[in-house]
Amino acid sequence: MLLYARQHIDEDDIAAVSEVLRSDWLTTGPAVDIFESAVATFVGARHGIAVSSGTAALHAAMYAAGIGAGDEVIVPAMTFAATANAVLYQGATPVFADVEPDTLLLSPDSVRQKIGPKTRAIVAVDYAGQPCDYDALNDIAAGRDILVIADACHSLGASDRERPVGTLARMTVFSFHPVKQITTAEGGMVVTNDECLAARTRRFRNHGLSNTHKERAVAGSWEYNMVDLGYNYRLSDIQCALGTSQLAKLPGWLKRRAEIASYYDCVFSSSGFVIPLRRRDRVKHAYHLYVVRLSGAARSICNRQELYTQLRAHGIAANVHYKPVHLHTYYQSRFGTGLGLCPVAEAAYERILSLPIFPAMADSDSRRVVEAVLAVATRSGERQFCEC
Ligand SMILES: *Cc1c(COP(=O)(O)O)cnc(C)c1O
């Protein structure tokens, strides 16, 4: 089965992890600092705080932003549930905003409509790997007591007019789950230029303690003090060593992702059967996902379920990202959300499919995907595809 995403682990990665296993530190040792600086430097941010998952990073960002009971946080409907769940972890209320129909990125117009007196933050999701319109979102937040946070779990390595993801919002959150650009198995990071937000995030990942074991060692003191309620959201040295080793390969992997995407773009744009998402002007896309929408012509001969099933029969495990969060049972039953709240995301959900894209894919793999999709299209009898 060709999966929609897959990690790539080589001998360097294995050696990096083995080295930590033979060292004095398995967790919160030197490898954490090295990974944090490497990621922060890569994205051009001052501080990086490694945590145990992208979800933990979102939760920590909510805490650092001071989000609590009575607050509202705007999130896109088209995202993984964790984006909205992190708001709930802090006792606040997620407010679902709609997305743009051609990019599925958070719509600034919808955000403007959803802002109210209780809005304290906007979490923008760089869907599929391209940055949202942070200029517009930051403008909306400016002059109000609203913090813009980037859920960049899809977009490590992307940029907007040469400005890297990691610098476009006050805080940016990454995930290192195996399907993402680089992996630490489970893992995540918050990056920010803000000293205070960074300090709060560090404290939150370590039980809300006022100092770390390293600071106590330097001070020659055993004393610690819990000043707020935090969690154990630490990332281990074993995982951070893997992350640093992976990061070195990221630029090449991004190039390979872009190459596969441009081949797909070329074939599918001319097919009229499935439609690629629009890429925003002057954006460098990180292509975590390659998402197509079934065209009207496609829907006259098959539905998304049928295309999904046919691809599986060809050994291709496509996927759907995402069922809009407000349509999940938990949100519907607890918050009374449902159909009609975010019509663009809801309509997109019926038509989207994520096709395989990952750096280790061979050209023969992407050709196989194209041929399988076009084989279904051929049934429509209007096959006119250009060679790419
Ligand atoms: C992957 C992902 C997360 C959660 O990351 P984990 O590391 O799996 O916890 C959050 N938001 C988005 C948009 C994601 O894709």
The ligand as an SDF file (V2000), in Angstrom:
LIG
                    3D

 15 15  0  0  0  0  0  0  0  0999 V2000
   -0.6690   16.8210   13.4650 C   0  0  0  0  0  0  0  0  0  0  0  0
   -1.4840   17.9870   13.8340 C   0  0  0  0  0  0  0  0  0  0  0  0
   -1.7020   18.3750   15.1600 C   0  0  0  0  0  0  0  0  0  0  0  0
   -1.3270   17.5370   16.3420 C   0  0  0  0  0  0  0  0  0  0  0  0
   -0.0330   17.1100   16.3780 O   0  0  0  0  0  0  0  0  0  0  0  0
    0.3710   15.8080   17.2340 P   0  0  0  0  0  0  0  0  0  0  0  0
    1.8610   15.8830   17.2260 O   0  0  0  0  0  0  0  0  0  0  0  0
   -0.1630   14.6300   16.5070 O   0  0  0  0  0  0  0  0  0  0  0  0
   -0.2120   15.9710   18.5800 O   0  0  0  0  0  0  0  0  0  0  0  0
   -2.3680   19.5620   15.3970 C   0  0  0  0  0  0  0  0  0  0  0  0
   -2.8390   20.3170   14.4010 N   0  0  0  0  0  0  0  0  0  0  0  0
   -2.6810   19.9570   13.1130 C   0  0  0  0  0  0  0  0  0  0  0  0
   -3.2100   20.8620   12.0420 C   0  0  0  0  0  0  0  0  0  0  0  0
   -2.0190   18.7780   12.7880 C   0  0  0  0  0  0  0  0  0  0  0  0
   -1.9060   18.4060   11.5190 O   0  0  0  0  0  0  0  0  0  0  0  0
  1  2  1  0
  2  3  1  0
  2 14  2  0
  3  4  1  0
  3 10  2  0
  4  5  1  0
  5  6  1  0
  6  7  2  0
  6  8  1  0
  6  9  1  0
 10 11  1  0
 11 12  2  0
 12 13  1  0
 12 14  1  0
 14 15  1  0
M  END
$$$$
